[in-house]
């Protein structure tokens, strides 16, 4: 018998998102650049959780 489960709690951001947040705060990338990084991280997380 399989018991469905799902993660509880926060999922850590990848390093490239953390770097992107610093770059955004420093003005090295704009909002659209940060949005692309966040979209990529979200897509990767959904793919990983679906497995």
C-alpha positions in Angstrom: 0.0 0.0 0.0 1.3 3.5 -0.9 0.7 6.4 1.4 0.7 9.8 -0.4 3.1 12.3 1.1 4.3 15.8 0.4 7.1 18.0 1.7 6.4 20.2 4.6 8.3 23.4 5.3 10.5 25.6 3.2 12.4 24.4 0.2 15.8 26.0 0.1 16.6 28.3 -2.9 19.4 27.3 -5.2 22.7 29.3 -5.0 21.9 31.1 -8.3 18.7 32.6 -6.8 20.6 33.8 -3.7 23.3 35.3 -6.0 20.5 36.8 -8.1 18.9 38.5 -5.1 22.2 40.1 -4.2 22.7 41.2 -7.8 19.2 42.7 -7.9 19.8 44.6 -4.6 23.1 45.9 -6.0 21.5 47.0 -9.3 23.5 44.5 -11.4 20.3 42.9 -12.7 16.8 44.2 -13.2 13.4 42.8 -12.1 13.0 40.8 -15.3 16.4 39.2 -14.7 15.4 38.2 -11.2 12.0 37.0 -12.3 13.8 34.6 -14.9 15.9 33.1 -12.1 12.9 32.7 -9.8 10.9 31.1 -12.7 13.7 28.7 -13.4 14.0 27.7 -9.7 10.3 27.2 -9.5 10.2 25.0 -12.6 13.2 22.9 -11.3 11.5 22.5 -7.9 8.2 21.3 -9.4 10.0 18.8 -11.6 12.0 17.5 -8.7 8.9 17.1 -6.5 6.9 15.4 -9.3 9.5 12.7 -9.4 
